[in-house]
Amino acid sequence: MADLEKRFEKAVADSKKLPEKPDNATLLQIYSLYKQATEGDVEGKRPGFTDMVGRAKWDAWNEQKGKDAATAMQEYVDLIASLK
């Protein structure tokens, strides 16, 4: 797990230096995998319809529900690697 955590931390750093900004769907996937890997399943109420960004983020994170941290970290690492 320590090796995976190091690769995850490197991918997080690399995500800030991508050659071009990913599209919104990819950004939501990056966000949701990061949150699932670091915090686990989403908690709290879904934001209201007036908070469209918050709602999209909540929905994306909620789609990761039940995924363990190691799997989310590996998927995050793979996704960032595919964007380089």
FIFIPA-29577 format. One record per atom (N, C-alpha, C): residue number from 1; residue in three letters; atom name; x, y, z. Coordinates in steps of 0.1 Angstrom, whole numbers, plus 5000, padded with zeros to 4 digits. Atoms other than C-alpha are relative to their C-alpha. Example, Ala and Ser with C-alpha at 12.3 -4.5 7.8 and 13.67 -1.06 7.14 Angstrom:
2
 num residuo atomo    X    Y    Z
   1     ALA     N 5009 4988 5000
   1     ALA    CA 5123 4955 5078
   1     ALA     C 5009 5012 5000
   2     SER     N 4991 4989 5000
   2     SER    CA 5137 4989 5071
   2     SER     C 4992 5011 5008
//
This chain:
84
 num residuo atomo    X    Y    Z
   1     MET     N 5008 4988 5000
   1     MET    CA 5000 5000 5000
   1     MET     C 5009 5013 5000
   2     ALA     N 4991 4988 5000
   2     ALA    CA 5029 5024 5007
   2     ALA     C 5004 5004 4986
   3     ASP     N 4996 4996 5014
   3     ASP    CA 5040 5022 4971
   3     ASP     C 4989 5006 4993
   4     LEU     N 5012 4994 5006
   4     LEU    CA 5005 5029 4959
   4     LEU     C 4998 5014 5005
   5     GLU     N 5002 4986 4995
   5     GLU    CA 5002 5059 4982
   5     GLU     C 5011 5010 4995
   6     LYS     N 4990 4991 5006
   6     LYS    CA 5035 5073 4968
   6     LYS     C 4997 5003 4986
   7     ARG     N 5004 4997 5014
   7     ARG    CA 5023 5069 4933
   7     ARG     C 4988 5009 4999
   8     PHE     N 5012 4991 4999
   8     PHE    CA 4990 5085 4943
   8     PHE     C 5004 5014 5002
   9     GLU     N 4995 4986 4997
   9     GLU    CA 5008 5115 4958
   9     GLU     C 5007 5006 4988
  10     LYS     N 4993 4994 5012
  10     LYS    CA 5029 5119 4927
  10     LYS     C 4990 5003 4989
  11     ALA     N 5010 4997 5010
  11     ALA    CA 4998 5117 4905
  11     ALA     C 4992 5012 5004
  12     VAL     N 5007 4988 4996
  12     VAL    CA 4981 5144 4926
  12     VAL     C 5009 5012 4996
  13     ALA     N 4991 4989 5004
  13     ALA    CA 5012 5166 4920
  13     ALA     C 5000 5002 4985
  14     ASP     N 5000 5000 5015
  14     ASP    CA 5012 5157 4883
  14     ASP     C 4987 5006 4995
  15     SER     N 5013 4996 5005
  15     SER    CA 4975 5165 4880
  15     SER     C 5000 5016 4999
  16     LYS     N 4999 4985 5000
  16     LYS    CA 4984 5202 4887
  16     LYS     C 5009 5005 4988
  17     LYS     N 4991 4996 5010
  17     LYS    CA 5009 5202 4858
  17     LYS     C 4997 4993 4987
  18     LEU     N 5004 5007 5012
  18     LEU    CA 4989 5185 4830
  18     LEU     C 5003 5010 4988
  19     PRO     N 4997 4991 5011
  19     PRO    CA 4998 5198 4795
  19     PRO     C 4988 5008 4995
  20     GLU     N 5012 4992 5003
  20     GLU    CA 4962 5209 4789
  20     GLU     C 4989 4997 5010
  21     LYS     N 5011 5002 4990
  21     LYS    CA 4931 5213 4811
  21     LYS     C 4990 4990 4994
  22     PRO     N 5009 5010 5005
  22     PRO    CA 4909 5182 4809
  22     PRO     C 4985 5006 4999
  23     ASP     N 5014 4995 5001
  23     ASP    CA 4872 5186 4800
  23     ASP     C 4993 4998 5013
  24     ASN     N 5007 5000 4988
  24     ASN    CA 4846 5190 4827
  24     ASN     C 4997 4985 5006
  25     ALA     N 5003 5013 4996
  25     ALA    CA 4836 5153 4828
  25     ALA     C 5012 4993 5006
  26     THR     N 4988 5005 4995
  26     THR    CA 4872 5143 4833
  26     THR     C 5004 5006 5013
  27     LEU     N 4997 4993 4987
  27     LEU    CA 4877 5169 4860
  27     LEU     C 4992 4995 5011
  28     LEU     N 5009 5006 4990
  28     LEU    CA 4847 5155 4878
  28     LEU     C 5005 4986 5004
  29     GLN     N 4995 5014 4997
  29     GLN    CA 4862 5120 4876
  29     GLN     C 5012 5001 5008
  30     ILE     N 4987 4998 4992
  30     ILE    CA 4896 5132 4889
  30     ILE     C 4996 5004 5014
  31     TYR     N 5004 4996 4987
  31     TYR    CA 4878 5150 4918
  31     TYR     C 4994 4989 5008
  32     SER     N 5008 5010 4992
  32     SER    CA 4855 5121 4927
  32     SER     C 5010 4988 5004
  33     LEU     N 4990 5011 4997
  33     LEU    CA 4884 5095 4926
  33     LEU     C 5009 5005 5012
  34     TYR     N 4992 4995 4989
  34     TYR    CA 4905 5118 4948
  34     TYR     C 4993 5000 5013
  35     LYS     N 5008 5000 4988
  35     LYS    CA 4877 5123 4973
  35     LYS     C 4998 4986 5006
  36     GLN     N 5003 5014 4996
  36     GLN    CA 4869 5086 4974
  36     GLN     C 5013 4994 5006
  37     ALA     N 4987 5006 4995
  37     ALA    CA 4906 5077 4979
  37     ALA     C 5004 5006 5014
  38     THR     N 4995 4993 4988
  38     THR    CA 4912 5103 5007
  38     THR     C 4989 5001 5011
  39     GLU     N 5010 4998 4989
  39     GLU    CA 4878 5105 5025
  39     GLU     C 4990 4989 5000
  40     GLY     N 5010 5010 5000
  40     GLY    CA 4857 5075 5015
  40     GLY     C 4987 5004 4994
  41     ASP     N 5013 4997 5005
  41     ASP    CA 4820 5075 5007
  41     ASP     C 4996 5014 5003
  42     VAL     N 5006 4986 4998
  42     VAL    CA 4803 5109 5003
  42     VAL     C 4990 4999 5011
  43     GLU     N 5010 4999 4989
  43     GLU    CA 4783 5120 5033
  43     GLU     C 4993 5014 4998
  44     GLY     N 5007 4987 5000
  44     GLY    CA 4758 5148 5038
  44     GLY     C 4989 5000 4989
  45     LYS     N 5011 4998 5010
  45     LYS    CA 4729 5160 5017
  45     LYS     C 5005 5004 4987
  46     ARG     N 4997 4996 5013
  46     ARG    CA 4730 5165 4980
  46     ARG     C 4997 5015 4999
  47     PRO     N 5002 4986 5002
  47     PRO    CA 4734 5202 4972
  47     PRO     C 4987 5003 4992
  48     GLY     N 5012 4996 5007
  48     GLY    CA 4703 5220 4960
  48     GLY     C 5002 5003 4985
  49     PHE     N 4999 4998 5014
  49     PHE    CA 4696 5227 4923
  49     PHE     C 5006 5014 4997
  50     THR     N 4993 4987 5003
  50     THR    CA 4709 5263 4926
  50     THR     C 5015 4999 5001
  51     ASP     N 4985 5002 4999
  51     ASP    CA 4744 5250 4934
  51     ASP     C 5004 4989 4990
  52     MET     N 4998 5010 5010
  52     MET    CA 4750 5233 4901
  52     MET     C 5014 4994 5001
  53     VAL     N 4986 5005 4999
  53     VAL    CA 4788 5229 4906
  53     VAL     C 5001 4990 5011
  54     GLY     N 5000 5008 4988
  54     GLY    CA 4784 5215 4941
  54     GLY     C 4992 4987 4998
  55     ARG     N 5008 5011 5003
  55     ARG    CA 4757 5192 4929
  55     ARG     C 5007 4990 4990
  56     ALA     N 4993 5008 5009
  56     ALA    CA 4778 5179 4900
  56     ALA     C 5011 4992 5007
  57     LYS     N 4989 5006 4992
  57     LYS    CA 4807 5172 4923
  57     LYS     C 4995 4989 5009
  58     TRP     N 5006 5009 4990
  58     TRP    CA 4785 5155 4949
  58     TRP     C 4995 4987 4992
  59     ASP     N 5005 5011 5009
  59     ASP    CA 4769 5133 4921
  59     ASP     C 5012 4991 4996
  60     ALA     N 4988 5008 5005
  60     ALA    CA 4803 5123 4907
  60     ALA     C 5006 4992 5011
  61     TRP     N 4994 5007 4989
  61     TRP    CA 4817 5114 4941
  61     TRP     C 4990 4989 5005
  62     ASN     N 5009 5010 4996
  62     ASN    CA 4785 5095 4950
  62     ASN     C 5000 4988 4991
  63     GLU     N 4999 5011 5009
  63     GLU    CA 4790 5074 4919
  63     GLU     C 5012 4990 5004
  64     GLN     N 4989 5008 4996
  64     GLN    CA 4822 5061 4935
  64     GLN     C 4997 4992 5013
  65     LYS     N 5004 5006 4987
  65     LYS    CA 4803 5049 4966
  65     LYS     C 5003 4985 5001
  66     GLY     N 4997 5014 4998
  66     GLY    CA 4815 5016 4980
  66     GLY     C 5014 4996 4995
  67     LYS     N 4987 5003 5005
  67     LYS    CA 4849 5017 4962
  67     LYS     C 5010 5002 5011
  68     ASP     N 4990 4998 4989
  68     ASP    CA 4878 5011 4986
  68     ASP     C 5011 5009 4996
  69     ALA     N 4990 4990 5003
  69     ALA    CA 4906 5036 4989
  69     ALA     C 5011 4996 4990
  70     ALA     N 4990 5005 5009
  70     ALA    CA 4932 5014 4972
  70     ALA     C 4996 5000 4985
  71     THR     N 5006 5001 5014
  71     THR    CA 4910 5009 4941
  71     THR     C 4999 5015 4995
  72     ALA     N 5002 4987 5005
  72     ALA    CA 4902 5046 4939
  72     ALA     C 5014 5007 4998
  73     MET     N 4987 4995 5002
  73     MET    CA 4939 5055 4943
  73     MET     C 5006 4995 4987
  74     GLN     N 4995 5006 5012
  74     GLN    CA 4949 5031 4915
  74     GLN     C 4993 5006 4988
  75     GLU     N 5007 4994 5011
  75     GLU    CA 4922 5045 4892
  75     GLU     C 5004 5014 4998
  76     TYR     N 4995 4986 5001
  76     TYR    CA 4933 5080 4899
  76     TYR     C 5013 5001 4994
  77     VAL     N 4987 5000 5006
  77     VAL    CA 4969 5072 4891
  77     VAL     C 4999 4997 4986
  78     ASP     N 5001 5004 5014
  78     ASP    CA 4959 5055 4859
  78     ASP     C 4994 5011 4991
  79     LEU     N 5007 4989 5007
  79     LEU    CA 4936 5084 4849
  79     LEU     C 5010 5011 4997
  80     ILE     N 4990 4989 5001
  80     ILE    CA 4963 5110 4855
  80     ILE     C 5011 4996 4990
  81     ALA     N 4989 5005 5009
  81     ALA    CA 4989 5089 4836
  81     ALA     C 4994 5001 4985
  82     SER     N 5006 5000 5014
  82     SER    CA 4965 5087 4806
  82     SER     C 4999 5014 4995
  83     LEU     N 5002 4986 5004
  83     LEU    CA 4962 5125 4805
  83     LEU     C 5014 5007 4998
  84     LYS     N 4987 4994 5002
  84     LYS    CA 5000 5132 4804
  84     LYS     C 5004 5001 4985
//
